[in-house]
Amino acid sequence: MPELQTRHSIADALDVAAGRLAHAGLAREDARREATAIWAALDGVSPGAVWQRREDAAPLGLAGRFRDAVSRRSSGVPFAYAVGRASFRHLELRLDRRALIPRPETEGLVDGVLEWMRARAAAAAGEGSGHGTRGGWGVAADIGTGCGCIALALATEGEFDRVIAVERSTEAAALARENVTLVAPRTPVEVRVGDLLAPLAGERCRVIVANPPYLTDAEHAALDPAVRDFEPREALASGPDGLAATRALMEGAGRVLEPGGLLALEVDERRAEPVRVLALASGWSRVMIRQDLFGRSRYALATRARAR
């Protein structure tokens, strides 16, 4: 395979990359799109902008990073890991194999939390009550934050006083801290290391949100190798029934939430009904299963009655 020479154009770089990607097994048309997408991700521009500038000289530093990313992608590394970044809602975040790749459906979990909080704030305003708001929405906690995508979306789109991001993996927590620095949200985001709810001892949260691992061990073993062999197993699998982490959150979150607070979880659509039953059995008085944009049951929103 030919190598990209210095001062060649962006189009030349894309041609070389498309050839490598096609040699790795992509159809030629897909390889061209993939090469353009990789350049766009590294340059922080749209694929259309890459096409418009294709006759420009390829900057040497960017061309080198592009060559390395194409090499990683050609060896089977998932796109987000190959380019070292991922998009989540309006955010552009650093990403590597320390954390799970954010999925589009998880953006819907954030929507559910924001909608619930805005409705609650509107109801409180209608009642003329400022109880607990202090000009904001109180404390939100994101359990199993990974790269920090949910916590940072809540911090930048919501009106929380602060957000706590909890992560069991010290490596993933370090990545989340890098993204907090990168995004620099006005709302404080604190990353704490520990398992599930343990780092929230002594806190009272308005919202606890999590995209916990929810595959069974057998389902994880059967995953596409592009997922199974690259993404952290502990972020995907959760015991023989896939519910170990969800069960722990359902049983423990009530001790950390304010009365009337929200527990919002992403769930496997195949286990949405068992999650609802589990929530009711764990003392949650209201449980709603919401669907994603494709009509799949993916989100469990649970609350308990307010203290009187």
BATI-454718 format. One record per atom (N, C-alpha, C, O): x, y, z; residue in one letter. Coordinates in pm, whole numbers, padded with zeros to 5 digits, always signed. Atoms other than C-alpha are relative to their C-alpha. Layout:
N
XYZA...
END
This chain:
308
+00084-00120+00000M+00000+00000+00000M+00087+00125+00000M+00184+00133+00075M-00080-00122+00003P+00133+00346-00088P-00017+00079+00127P-00120+00071+00193P+00004-00084-00119E+00214+00586+00193E-00027+00144-00042E+00013+00187-00150E+00024-00141+00024L+00095+00945+00215L+00132+00076+00010L+00202+00067+00111L-00121-00081-00001Q+00382+01176+00122Q-00031+00140+00051Q-00146+00184+00049Q+00020-00134-00053T+00434+01518+00272T-00050+00093-00109T-00014+00081-00226T+00056-00105+00082R+00244+01809+00122R-00094-00050-00107R-00129+00027-00196R+00106+00045+00089H+00003+01593-00071H-00132+00063+00046H-00142+00114+00158H+00129-00061-00032S-00358+01711-00078S-00081-00090+00093S-00048-00207+00114S+00094+00078-00080I-00638+01601+00150I-00060-00111-00084I-00078-00223-00036I+00055+00103+00089A-00783+01416-00149A+00096-00117-00014A+00053-00232-00016A-00098+00108+00007D-00459+01219-00181D-00003-00086+00127D+00001-00208+00121D+00006+00073-00126A-00477+01128+00188A-00123-00088+00006A-00117-00201+00054A+00124+00077-00001L-00837+01015+00148L+00009-00119-00094L-00042-00227-00063L-00015+00111+00095D-00748+00803-00156D+00081-00114+00062D+00043-00231+00052D-00082+00102-00064V-00474+00622+00034V-00079-00071+00110V-00076-00194+00121V+00077+00057-00112A-00699+00573+00336A-00112-00090-00050A-00134-00197+00005A+00109+00082+00053A-00991+00445+00130A+00052-00133-00051A-00013-00236-00036A-00060+00125+00045G-00760+00190-00028G+00031-00093+00116G+00007-00214+00108G-00031+00082-00117R-00645+00069+00312R-00127-00059+00061R-00131-00177+00096R+00125+00046-00061L-00998+00046+00445L-00068-00104-00088L-00126-00200-00038L+00057+00100+00091A-01116-00139+00134A+00077-00131+00009A+00019-00239+00008A-00082+00120-00016H-00824-00379+00169H-00034-00074+00129H-00019-00195+00137H+00037+00061-00128A-00941-00439+00527A-00138-00064-00003A-00178-00131+00092A+00127+00069+00014G-01281-00550+00399G-00121+00087-00024G-00230+00034-00049G+00113-00088+00028L-01500-00242+00352L-00025+00009-00150L+00070+00006-00229L+00032-00027+00140A-01684-00194+00023A+00061+00134-00038A+00074+00223+00046A-00073-00120+00042R-01512+00074-00185R-00075+00129+00035R-00015+00224+00084R+00078-00121-00029E-01796+00326-00148E-00003+00027+00150E+00010+00142+00193E+00000-00017-00145D-01816+00265+00227D+00137+00044+00050D+00147+00124+00143D-00135-00036-00040A-01438+00294+00255A+00026+00148-00022A+00088+00214+00061A-00016-00142+00027R-01445+00638+00094R-00074+00084+00104R-00021+00184+00153R+00077-00074-00101R-01718+00757+00332R+00069-00009+00136R+00075+00090+00209R-00066+00020-00129E-01533+00610+00630E+00126+00086+00010E+00151+00148+00113E-00121-00082+00000A-01208+00781+00534A-00033+00147+00021A+00033+00216+00098A+00041-00140-00014T-01385+01114+00500T-00048+00028+00141T-00018+00133+00198T+00050-00017-00136A-01559+01066+00834A+00114+00004+00101A+00108+00080+00198A-00115+00001-00092I-01227+00989+01006I+00071+00135-00007I+00104+00194+00096I-00066-00130+00012W-01065+01303+00866W-00085+00109+00067W-00032+00192+00141W+00089-00101-00057A-01370+01511+00965A+00005-00003+00153A+00010+00101+00217A-00002+00013-00146A-01365+01374+01321A+00129+00056+00058A+00126+00124+00161A-00129-00047-00051L-00996+01450+01365L+00018+00151-00018L+00084+00217+00061L-00014-00143+00031D-01025+01797+01210D-00107+00084+00068D-00099+00207+00068D+00107-00073-00067G-01341+01887+01402G-00091+00074-00096G-00143+00181-00063G+00087-00062+00100V-01539+01967+01087V-00097-00105-00052V-00088-00223-00016V+00095+00093+00059S-01824+01810+00891S+00063-00071-00119S+00157-00019-00179S-00050+00065+00122P-01762+01554+00614P-00015+00087-00124P+00069+00083-00214P+00017-00089+00114G-01901+01810+00371G+00112+00102-00010G+00157+00136-00119G-00110-00097+00000A-01634+02058+00477A+00129-00065-00048A+00210-00001-00116A-00118+00072+00049V-01367+01795+00414V-00002-00007-00152V+00099+00017-00218V+00014+00012+00146W-01498+01744+00062W+00027+00135-00068W+00093+00140-00172W-00019-00131+00059Q-01502+02118-00007Q+00147+00042-00001Q+00190+00117-00089Q-00140-00037-00012R-01138+02148+00102R+00095-00108-00051R+00214-00106-00022R-00077+00119+00035R-01019+01826-00058R+00127+00031-00081R+00222-00047-00077R-00120-00033+00079E-00770+02001-00290E+00105+00076+00081E+00215+00101+00032E-00097-00068-00085D-00601+02181+00000D+00113-00096+00038D+00095-00217+00040D-00110+00083-00049A-00261+02059+00115A-00036-00059+00136A-00092+00009+00221A+00030+00068-00127A-00293+01807+00396A+00099+00048+00107A+00220+00028+00091A-00092-00041-00106P-00150+01959+00719P+00077-00120+00054P+00019-00226+00078P-00084+00114-00034L+00141+01743+00826L-00042-00068+00130L-00049-00191+00136L+00039+00061-00127G+00033+01692+01188G-00130-00076-00010G-00141-00188+00039G+00130+00065+00016L-00325+01612+01098L+00012-00122-00089L-00051-00224-00064L-00018+00114+00089A-00213+01385+00815A+00060-00119+00075A+00022-00233+00050A-00058+00108-00078G-00003+01185+01060G-00102-00064+00093G-00109-00187+00103G+00104+00054-00088R-00288+01149+01308R-00104-00076-00080R-00156-00179-00035R+00094+00067+00088F-00517+01055+01021F+00052-00137-00041F-00022-00236-00039F-00059+00127+00039R-00280+00784+00903R-00006-00100+00114R-00037-00218+00092R+00005+00089-00115D-00263+00640+01255D-00143-00047+00028D-00166-00164+00059D+00140+00036-00025A-00642+00648+01295A-00050-00099-00103A-00123-00192-00070A+00040+00093+00106V-00693+00476+00960V+00061-00138+00025V-00003-00240+00003V-00064+00129-00032S-00445+00208+01063S-00075-00072+00111S-00096-00193+00103S+00077+00062-00109R-00637+00148+01386R-00135-00051-00051R-00177-00162-00020R+00132+00041+00052R-00971+00139+01204R+00013-00122-00090R-00072-00211-00087R-00019+00113+00092S-00834-00101+00942S+00025-00130+00074S-00002-00238+00022S-00026+00120-00080S-00731-00341+01218S-00122-00043+00081S-00114-00138+00159S+00123+00040-00066G-01090-00354+01347G-00039+00081+00120G-00143+00055+00181G+00033-00085-00115V-01081-00088+01619V-00127+00079-00032V-00135+00137-00140V+00121-00078+00025P-01428+00075+01652P+00033+00146-00034P+00132+00202+00013P-00025-00135+00051F-01456+00415+01486F+00032+00099+00111F+00130+00172+00102F-00018-00099-00106A-01487+00617+01808A+00135-00016+00068A+00200+00084+00100A-00131+00023-00059Y-01177+00456+01956Y+00112+00036-00099Y+00217+00087-00059Y-00102-00028+00101A-00986+00492+01629A+00029+00149-00009A+00145+00189-00024A-00020-00146+00012V-01042+00869+01617V+00019+00067+00136V+00061+00183+00143V-00024-00053-00133G-01030+00916+01995G-00101+00102+00046G-00071+00185+00132G+00102-00096-00040R-01353+01110+02025R-00137-00057-00032R-00151-00147-00114R+00138+00043+00022A-01729+01065+02037A-00093+00119+00018A-00068+00208+00100A+00104-00103-00013S-02033+01288+01990S-00110-00053+00090S-00149-00170+00081S+00114+00036-00085F-02308+01286+02252F-00084+00126+00017F-00040+00222+00080F+00085-00118+00002R-02596+01528+02213R+00078+00116-00063R+00120+00104-00179R-00076-00113+00056H-02422+01865+02164H+00148-00005+00036H+00222+00088+00003H-00137+00008-00052L-02094+01748+02319L+00092-00077-00095L+00050-00171-00162L-00106+00076+00066E-01769+01637+02156E+00100-00039+00109E+00163+00048+00171E-00075+00048-00115L-01580+01421+02404L+00118-00086-00042L+00116-00152-00146L-00110+00094+00019R-01248+01243+02426R-00047-00141+00034R-00129-00160+00123R+00041+00138-00025L-01283+00867+02413L+00113-00095-00036L+00182-00077-00137L-00088+00112+00033D-01065+00559+02427D-00054-00123+00070D-00165-00121+00124D+00051+00127-00049R-01093+00201+02546R-00017-00005+00151R-00057-00108+00204R+00028-00004-00144R-01109+00308+02910R-00149+00003+00029R-00190-00030+00140R+00143-00018-00025A-01484+00369+02867A-00082-00050-00117A-00034-00059-00230A+00098+00043+00100L-01788+00245+02679L-00023+00112-00102L-00018+00230-00067L+00036-00097+00103I-01871+00416+02350I-00143+00047+00023I-00233-00037+00029I+00138-00047-00020P-02178+00640+02407P-00088-00037-00119P-00047-00027-00235P+00096+00038+00104R-02484+00521+02215R-00106+00109-00017R-00138+00180+00078R+00105-00100+00022P-02750+00743+02054P-00121-00018+00090P-00182+00080+00132P+00119+00021-00082E-03026+00578+02258E+00017+00055+00141E-00081+00088+00207E-00022-00055-00133T-02863+00697+02580T-00033+00148+00004T-00062+00202+00111T+00041-00141+00005E-02933+01052+02464E-00147+00014+00042E-00185+00115+00101E+00140-00003-00041G-03301+00968+02517G-00018-00009+00151G-00115+00044+00205G+00004+00005-00146L-03230+00888+02882L+00018+00140+00057L-00051+00178+00152L-00020-00139-00043V-03101+01243+02925V-00127+00081-00027V-00167+00162+00057V+00126-00070+00029D-03416+01373+02754D-00104-00025+00108D-00172+00067+00153D+00098+00034-00102G-03630+01189+03006G+00024+00071+00131G-00070+00118+00195G-00034-00070-00125V-03446+01340+03302V-00030+00148-00012V-00090+00207+00078V+00021-00144+00017L-03455+01694+03163L-00149+00034-00007L-00193+00134+00050L+00144-00025+00009E-03825+01670+03078E-00065-00011+00137E-00150+00070+00173E+00058+00018-00134W-03907+01541+03426W+00034+00118+00089W-00052+00168+00162W-00041-00111-00084M-03707+01816+03595M-00070+00129-00041M-00109+00208+00045M+00066-00122+00045R-03858+02091+03379R-00147+00001+00040R-00201+00104+00078R+00140+00008-00042A-04210+01968+03451A-00012+00023+00150A-00104+00091+00195A+00003-00018-00145R-04131+01954+03822R+00023+00147+00037R-00044+00200+00125R-00029-00139-00028A-03983+02304+03818A-00120+00089-00037A-00151+00185+00034A+00115-00078+00041A-04285+02439+03629A-00114-00015+00099A-00183+00082+00130A+00107+00023-00098A-04526+02278+03876A+00030+00076+00129A-00060+00134+00189A-00037-00072-00122A-04333+02426+04170A-00021+00150-00018A-00064+00218+00075A+00019-00142+00026A-04341+02769+04007A-00148+00036+00001A-00187+00143+00048A+00144-00024+00001G-04716+02738+03954G-00060+00001+00138G-00158+00070+00165G+00047+00004-00138E-04762+02657+04320E+00059+00114+00084E+00025+00130+00201E-00066-00108-00074G-04548+02957+04416G+00098-00050+00102G+00126+00017+00201G-00091+00061-00098S-04305+02726+04592S+00142+00006-00051S+00170-00028-00166S-00142+00003+00034G-03932+02772+04592G+00071-00110+00075G+00194-00109+00085G-00057+00103-00086H-03878+02465+04806H+00113-00075-00070H+00093-00138-00174H-00114+00082+00043G-03535+02316+04752G+00065+00045-00128G+00163-00017-00171G-00057-00034+00128T-03463+02503+04430T+00125+00085+00013T+00222+00061-00059T-00114-00089-00018R-03224+02776+04550R+00048+00053-00133R+00169+00071-00154R-00036-00047+00132G-03234+02903+04194G+00046-00110-00093G+00086-00083-00206G-00045+00111+00083G-03147+02555+04063G-00080-00126+00025G-00185-00124+00090G+00072+00128-00005W-03249+02194+04041W+00058-00097+00103W+00022-00214+00101W-00058+00092-00098G-03048+02048+04328G+00114-00080-00059G+00182-00036-00151G-00115+00083+00036V-02798+01764+04288V-00045-00117-00087V-00144-00184-00057V+00020+00118+00083A-02789+01505+04011A+00122-00089+00011A+00235-00040+00024A-00113+00095-00002A-02575+01190+04020A-00013-00094-00119A-00120-00148-00147A-00009+00093+00113D-02469+00983+03720D+00085-00117+00045D+00204-00102+00072D-00068+00119-00052I-02377+00629+03823I+00056-00082-00116I-00016-00118-00209I-00065+00070+00110G-02126+00448+03603G+00023+00096-00116G-00016+00067-00229G-00004-00110+00096T-02036+00766+03419T+00082-00028-00125T+00060+00035-00228T-00082+00028+00118G-01778+00615+03183G+00079+00123-00041G+00157+00176+00039G-00073-00118+00048C-01644+00901+02971C-00061+00130+00051C-00007+00238+00025C+00062-00120-00057G-01879+01141+03154G-00111+00059-00083G-00156+00170-00055G+00094-00060+00096C-02130+01189+02873C-00132+00041+00064C-00179+00152+00038C+00128-00034-00060I-02451+01179+03079I+00018+00115+00099I-00058+00211+00096I-00023-00105-00101A-02312+01388+03364A+00022+00135-00066A-00032+00236-00020A-00030-00127+00066L-02182+01653+03126L-00120+00053-00078L-00138+00174-00087L+00122-00046+00066A-02505+01663+02927A-00095+00063+00101A-00154+00167+00074A+00087-00057-00104L-02701+01720+03249L+00055+00133+00049L-00022+00226+00077L-00062-00123-00051A-02452+01986+03361A-00013+00115-00099A-00026+00230-00057A+00003-00107+00099T-02466+02178+03034T-00140+00033-00048T-00165+00145-00095T+00137-00025+00051E-02835+02141+02945E-00100+00024+00112E-00204+00087+00088E+00093-00017-00111G-03000+02134+03288G+00036+00121+00084G+00122+00202+00049G-00022-00112-00093E-03011+02377+03577E+00029-00054+00141E-00015+00001+00241E-00037+00059-00128F-02868+02156+03849F+00102+00088+00071F+00179+00161+00008F-00100-00072-00078D-02668+02308+04132D+00138-00064-00018D+00239+00006-00024D-00124+00072+00026R-02403+02040+04081R-00034-00141-00046R-00145-00190-00025R+00016+00136+00050V-02356+01699+03923V+00115-00084+00054V+00231-00042+00048V-00100+00094-00048I-02173+01403+04077I+00006-00116-00100I-00096-00178-00130I-00020+00111+00094A-02029+01149+03833A+00076-00111+00072A+00188-00090+00117A-00058+00113-00074V-01956+00809+03989V+00049-00105-00100V-00022-00140-00194V-00056+00101+00089E-01731+00552+03823E+00086-00097+00081E+00171-00055+00159E-00076+00102-00072R-01591+00224+03955R+00143-00014-00053R+00236-00037+00023R-00131+00015+00061S-01301+00211+03710S+00082+00128+00017S+00038+00236-00022S-00084-00119-00016T-01017+00446+03801T+00045+00054-00136T+00063+00175-00152T-00041-00044+00133E-00913+00455+03435E-00111+00079-00068E-00086+00185-00126E+00112-00072+00059A-01259+00555+03315A-00024+00132+00072A-00056+00233+00009A+00017-00124-00077A-01285+00811+03596A+00100+00105-00045A+00067+00223-00053A-00100-00095+00049A-00962+00968+03473A-00042+00059-00134A-00023+00178-00158A+00049-00050+00129L-01110+00994+03124L-00115+00098+00021L-00122+00202-00045L+00111-00091-00029A-01427+01151+03266A+00052+00135+00048A+00000+00240+00009A-00057-00126-00048R-01216+01411+03445R+00062+00080-00116R+00051+00203-00120R-00053-00069+00118E-01038+01490+03117E-00112+00071-00076E-00095+00183-00124E+00111-00060+00072N-01376+01554+02959N-00065+00114+00077N-00115+00209+00017N+00049-00113-00079V-01491+01772+03247V+00086+00123-00027V+00035+00233-00044V-00091-00110+00030T-01183+01985+03187T-00022+00052-00142T-00020+00173-00165T+00021-00039+00140L-01246+01985+02812L-00127+00081-00019L-00126+00184-00086L+00129-00066+00018V-01612+02086+02835V-00011+00126+00086V-00069+00226+00045V+00003-00112-00094A-01568+02318+03135A-00141+00054+00021A-00166+00172-00006A+00138-00047-00020P-01941+02336+03224P-00008+00100+00114P+00072+00097+00207P+00020-00096-00109R-02068+02622+03438R-00047-00071+00127R-00009-00032+00237R+00043+00079-00115T-02239+02368+03663T+00114-00090+00045T+00169-00163-00038T-00111+00084-00046P-01976+02195+03881P-00030-00149-00021P-00139-00197+00010P+00009+00145+00016V-01917+01829+03792V+00117-00062+00075V+00233-00035+00045V-00102+00067-00080E-01730+01617+04046E+00001-00148-00033E-00104-00214-00028E-00014+00142+00030V-01600+01273+03949V+00050-00071+00125V+00153-00035+00181V-00037+00079-00117R-01589+01022+04235R+00020-00146-00041R-00054-00198-00125R-00030+00140+00030V-01441+00672+04222V-00062-00089+00106V-00044-00067+00226V+00060+00095-00092G-01637+00388+04376G-00109-00079-00070G-00143-00051-00185G+00097+00092+00059D-01896+00118+04316D-00142+00050+00021D-00186+00069+00134D+00142-00035+00000L-02252+00224+04228L-00027+00117+00095L+00026+00227+00074L+00047-00109-00084L-02407+00429+04510L+00092+00032+00118L+00072+00131+00188L-00084-00018-00119A-02130+00396+04769A+00062+00139+00009A+00067+00195+00119A-00061-00134-00012P-01959+00729+04681P-00099+00112+00029P-00058+00227+00046P+00102-00102-00027L-02290+00912+04743L-00040+00005+00147L-00135+00075+00183L+00034+00000-00142A-02294+00845+05117A+00001+00143+00053A+00096+00218+00033A+00015-00133-00057G-02417+01156+05295G-00061+00103-00094G-00088+00216-00053G+00061-00091+00097E-02561+01313+04978E-00151-00016-00002E-00205-00120+00037E+00143+00007+00031R-02923+01393+04899R-00017+00054-00141R+00006+00173-00166R+00006-00034+00142C-02987+01394+04525C-00145+00019-00045C-00235-00048+00004C+00130-00017+00063R-03281+01519+04327R-00023-00107-00106R-00135-00155-00126R+00006+00098+00108V-03200+01278+04043V+00119-00093+00009V+00232-00050+00032V-00106+00098+00023I-03001+00958+04010I-00026-00061-00137I-00135-00113-00162I+00015+00052+00136V-02943+00851+03650V+00114-00097-00027V+00225-00078+00022V-00104+00098+00031A-02754+00552+03515A-00034-00074-00129A-00150-00102-00158A+00009+00097+00108N-02692+00352+03204N+00082-00120+00047N+00197-00136+00006N-00078+00109-00060P-02591+00039+03397P+00024-00112-00101P-00045-00118-00203P-00014+00120+00083P-02458-00280+03239P-00128-00082+00012P-00182-00098+00121P+00127+00073-00007Y-02762-00487+03145Y-00007-00122-00092Y-00116-00171-00122Y-00001+00124+00076L-02653-00781+02932L+00028-00117+00094L+00096-00102+00195L-00038+00121-00074T-02640-01136+03064T+00140-00042-00043T+00191+00003-00145T-00132+00049+00036D-02307-01312+03064D-00002-00070-00136D+00091-00054-00216D+00011+00071+00127A-02426-01530+02775A-00017+00098-00116A+00041+00078-00223A+00020-00100+00106E-02541-01229+02573E+00130+00073-00031E+00159+00104-00146E-00129-00066+00024H-02205-01062+02622H+00092-00089-00082H+00160-00042-00173H-00086+00093+00073A-02024-01371+02498A-00038-00009-00146A+00046-00039-00231A+00048+00011+00137A-02238-01365+02183A+00004+00131-00077A-00039+00136-00192A-00005-00129+00067L-02177-00998+02100L+00092-00003-00122L+00181-00087-00134L-00091-00023+00112D-02019-00884+01775D+00140+00026+00057D+00154+00102+00153D-00135-00022-00051P-01641-00898+01827P+00042+00146+00005P+00124+00183+00089P-00034-00142-00001A-01620-00527+01745A-00041+00067+00131A+00018+00167+00171A+00042-00049-00131V-01804-00467+02073V+00066-00082+00110V+00128-00026+00201V-00046+00089-00108R-01707-00768+02284R+00150+00011+00024R+00194+00008+00139R-00145+00005-00015D-01334-00749+02216D+00065+00135+00026D+00185+00142+00052D-00059-00133-00017F-01287-00373+02254F-00058+00078+00116F+00015+00149+00185F+00062-00084-00103E-01537-00221+02497E+00005-00069+00136E+00003-00192+00143E-00017+00059-00134P-01508-00272+02875P-00115-00095+00036P-00232-00057+00031P+00103+00099-00032R-01691-00588+02978R-00086+00045+00117R-00207+00023+00117R+00075-00038-00120E-01789-00442+03316E-00103+00108-00028E-00193+00130+00053E+00099-00100+00037A-01981-00167+03137A-00114-00059-00081A-00210+00011-00115A+00100+00062+00086L-02186-00419+02939L-00076-00114+00068L-00198-00124+00055L+00061+00120-00057A-02252-00740+03135A-00023+00016+00149A+00055+00080+00219A+00037-00016-00140S-02423-00769+03471S-00062-00127+00056S-00177-00129+00100S+00043+00123-00065G-02449-01126+03590G-00084-00091-00087G-00111-00060-00203G+00074+00100+00077P-02650-01430+03482P-00132+00050-00059P-00173+00004-00165P+00128-00048+00052D-02977-01236+03441D+00008+00142-00056D-00093+00198-00099D-00017-00134+00054G-02833-00901+03332G-00052+00110+00090G-00051+00227+00050G+00067-00098-00086L-02996-00725+03627L+00074+00029+00130L+00019+00097+00217L-00069-00018-00129A-02732-00727+03902A+00016+00147+00034A-00017+00188+00145A-00019-00142-00029A-02646-00357+03872A-00132+00072+00014A-00148+00156+00102A+00132-00064-00007T-03006-00253+03806T-00067-00031+00133T-00128+00057+00194T+00061+00039-00128R-03123-00447+04112R+00063+00078+00115R-00008+00126+00204R-00067-00074-00106A-02862-00282+04333A-00041+00146+00002A-00059+00205+00109A+00044-00139+00007L-02963+00063+04210L-00143+00016+00049L-00174+00110+00121L+00140-00006-00044M-03333-00007+04263M-00010-00013+00151M-00091+00055+00214M+00010+00026-00143E-03272-00132+04615E+00067+00108+00085E+00029+00128+00200E-00075-00095-00081G-03032+00142+04725G-00024+00146-00027G+00009+00230+00057G+00009-00141+00038A-03120+00464+04544A-00093+00080+00090A-00073+00200+00110A+00094-00071-00086G-03409+00550+04775G+00064+00060+00123G+00012+00157+00179G-00068-00052-00119R-03163+00606+05060R+00081+00126-00031R+00125+00196+00060R-00081-00115+00042V-02981+00875+04860V-00085+00111-00060V-00049+00229-00053V+00086-00099+00064L-03265+01048+04678L-00078+00083+00101L-00112+00035+00209L+00095-00080-00075E-03465+01335+04817E-00139-00062-00015E-00164-00130-00114E+00137+00045+00017P-03832+01250+04881P-00059+00055-00130P-00048+00175-00157P+00055-00042+00128G-04006+01260+04545G+00102+00007-00111G+00068+00047-00222G-00105-00006+00102G-03673+01235+04361G-00016-00109-00105G-00099-00199-00092G+00013+00087+00117L-03622+01050+04035L+00120-00094-00012L+00235-00053+00002L-00100+00096+00043L-03432+00732+03953L-00027-00030-00147L-00135-00078-00181L+00017+00019+00144A-03380+00710+03575A+00107-00096-00051A+00227-00069-00037A-00093+00104+00045L-03223+00399+03420L-00026-00035-00146L-00141-00043-00189L+00014+00064+00130E-03156+00278+03070E-00009-00151+00024E+00060-00205+00109E+00023+00143-00020V-03274-00083+03038V+00005-00071-00135V-00012-00010-00240V+00011+00084+00119D-03257-00367+02790D-00148-00018-00031D-00227-00051+00057D+00142+00010+00036E-03585-00374+02598E-00057-00138+00031E-00177-00151+00055E+00048+00136-00029R-03606-00751+02656R-00031-00019+00147R-00099-00115+00183R+00021+00014-00144R-03610-00694+03032R-00072+00120+00060R-00065+00142+00181R+00069-00118-00050A-03820-00378+03059A-00108-00036+00102A-00120+00030+00206A+00106+00038-00094E-04111-00554+03227E+00056-00057+00130E+00008-00020+00237E-00062+00042-00127P-03892-00742+03480P+00057+00116+00080P+00054+00113+00203P-00051-00117-00071V-03732-00406+03564V-00114+00074+00068V-00100+00119+00182V+00116-00067-00060R-04075-00252+03624R-00047-00076+00124R-00075-00016+00228R+00042+00082-00113V-04173-00541+03850V+00100+00011+00114V+00061+00020+00231V-00104-00013-00100L-03840-00517+04032L-00010+00134+00072L+00007+00141+00193L+00012-00133-00061A-03890-00144+04090A-00116+00004+00098A-00102+00057+00209A+00116+00002-00089L-04235-00194+04239L+00028-00082+00125L-00011-00044+00236L-00033+00086-00115A-04106-00475+04460A+00101+00067+00092A+00110+00033+00210A-00102-00070-00080S-03826-00244+04577S-00054+00125+00067S+00022+00200+00128S+00062-00111-00072G-04072+00016+04704G-00021+00128-00079G-00058+00230-00021G+00024-00120+00081W-04094+00260+04413W-00149+00009-00030W-00208-00085-00083W+00146-00012+00009S-04450+00394+04407S-00048+00028-00141S-00161-00007-00176S+00037-00027+00138R-04452+00512+04047R+00114-00041-00090R+00229-00002-00068R-00101+00048+00094V-04268+00343+03763V-00054+00016-00141V-00162-00035-00173V+00040-00018+00139M-04289+00448+03400M+00110-00055-00091M+00228-00025-00072M-00092+00051+00101I-04127+00263+03110I-00021+00083-00126I-00130+00085-00183I+00008-00085+00118R-04051+00499+02824R+00068-00068-00118R+00160-00148-00103R-00056+00056+00122Q-03976+00410+02465Q+00101+00094-00063Q+00095+00216-00043Q-00095-00083+00075D-03688+00529+02251D-00063+00040-00134D-00180+00012-00158D+00053-00050+00127L-03728+00683+01904L-00043-00112-00093L-00116-00088-00189L+00037+00113+00084F-03763+00336+01754F-00112-00083+00060F-00144-00191+00010F+00112+00069-00061G-04049+00235+01982G+00039-00114+00091G-00044-00199+00124G-00045+00106-00088R-03838+00010+02203R-00003+00048+00145R+00031+00162+00173R+00007-00035-00143S-03888+00005+02580S+00140+00005+00057S+00201-00100+00081S-00140-00013-00032R-03555+00145+02691R+00030+00077+00128R+00143+00075+00176R-00029-00085-00116Y-03595+00376+02993Y-00101-00026+00111Y-00222-00033+00088Y+00085+00016-00118A-03729+00320+03343A+00015+00124+00086A+00126+00157+00129A+00002-00118-00087L-03827+00631+03542L-00082-00035+00122L-00200-00068+00111L+00066+00042-00123A-03914+00562+03904A+00007+00108+00106A+00110+00174+00122A+00004-00097-00110T-04020+00785+04193T-00068-00065+00120T-00138-00165+00108T+00070+00039-00121R-04134+00743+04550R-00083+00116+00049R-00054+00231+00015R+00086-00105-00051A-04407+00935+04729A+00081+00100+00081A+00177+00063+00149A-00066-00104-00078R-04298+01265+04881R-00024-00024+00150R-00128-00075+00191R+00018+00004-00145A-04243+01275+05253A-00101+00105+00041A-00106+00214-00017A+00101-00095-00047R-04526+01444+05441R+00040+00058+00136R-00032+00140+00192R
END
